[in-house]
Each structure stands twice: as structure tokens, then as C-alpha cells.
Amino acid sequence: MNRNKAIILVLLTGIIWSTGGFMVKLISWPPLVISGIRSGIAMFVILLFNKPENIKFSKNTILGAFFYAVMVIFFVIANKLTSAGNVILIQYAAPFYVAVFSFIFLKERPTNMDWITIIILLVGLSMFFFEDLLFDQLLGNIFGIISGFGFAGTILFMRKQKDGRPIDSILLGNLMTFVFCSPFYVGGITNEPIAWVGILYLGVFQLGLSYCLYSIAIKYISALDASIYPVIEPLSSPLFAFFILGEKMTNNAIIGGAIILLIVTVRGFIQNKNLKVQSSKA
């Protein structure tokens, strides 16, 4: 595995993640029931993928698991209380949090280009989801902010384990989520076929498989890379709808999406160029 292959894995992860908001809204179960059952299924997928070597988890593993549980629980709740556009835009403030704390925790100093990228990403996302944004759903927006903090914390502590097993944080985080949500299962689970198909998809693919890929990739890229490249997530669903179903996008969405793709591409090109210069000097 090298950096470029790791970036491809993160991009693939973002595409898989992009199906989460739609599927969550499709399932009529209460949000904490969806969160818990989804994580329970994902936990078994991860166990099949990579069992832990022992049950003695480090401090970084436990903290990563805590932030992961916060992220997935509040993401589902926020999706039920406000628009998907609100949740995505608020959650993808995570690169800003990662940039602020990555030097403190990881000694990975953000460059000027990183800060420029973060600002332009937020502008592009605002334009992309402009028609979908709602400003009067305070509680849903607050939960979206909390989910964004959880996303940032998950990235930082998974990256902290780059020489170990970051997948263990995801495994333990899914267990925490499943147990925390368990009091809400009675009466909250129905026998609707569409709900079970949706929850199985979310657990196996959208959460289980995606984080197996992500846990591999994060060993080979910086924490900031791990928070910026998944921005393909909020672009994927509308783009699929446009190319496959012919659903039209607004001019704001087209401009915002183009801005996001352009700045991420430019940043990646500059990074690769700098890495080549550094390697030639070495």
C-alpha cells in the first residue's frame, strides 16, 4: 500500500458513505434503533474482516471508539431532525477541527494550502447544498455539529494508531453504540421488509465494509487527507442521480461541486509535487 492507493480507498469509502443519509431516511425505525442495529451488524462484519489480537485496548483505541460512537449516533439523529444537506455541510466542518488539532496530537502541521482548501471546501459545500439548507431546525443542526466533532475525533485517534490497529477503534465503537442504544430496541423494531433490507445494507456495506477500507488507508495518509478526500461523499448521491436518473442539478450545485473537485484536485497535485521534490532531495 502506498499513499496514492490509500487515497483511492478513501475516495471509495466516501462513495459508500454517501448512501447513508438516504437509507437512514428510508427506514421508519427510531434513530437510536437504527444506530444500534446498524453498528451491531457492522461489528460482525469487522470481526470477520480482522479479529483483534487481544482484548486489551489502548487509550487511543478507546478514545477513537468513543468519538466514533458519538459520530454515528448523532449522525442518524441529525438526519431524522433536519435536512441531509444541513447534516453533511455541518459534519464536513471536520477538516477544520482536524487541522486545528492534528499538530497538537499528531505533529502533522497543516500547510497554507490546507487552510485555503478547507475554506474553499466549505464555500463549495454551501453552494452545493444551498437549496437544501434549513436554518430553523436548531436541534438537528446542533446534533450535526456534535457528529462533526465525533468525525474529527475518530480520524485523529485512528491516525494516532497508524503503527497499530486503527480498526479496533471502529470495532469497539460499534460495540459501544450497539450497547448504548439497546434499551430502545423493544418496540422500535418492526417487521417491514424495506427496513430490514435497509439496515442490513447500512451495517454490512455503508458502515462495516467502508470502515474496513478506511482503517487500512488511514495508516498511509495524514489525518487532514483522511478528512478532506471523503468530501466525495456529499457529492456522490446528487451526481449519481444526475448521471443515472437524469435528475437535474441547480446552477449553484454545479458550481459548488466544480469548486470542491477543483480545489481537492489542485491540493492533491501540489502535495504530490512536493513529495517528489522531498524524495529527490533525500
Disulfide bonds with the S-S distance in Angstrom:
none
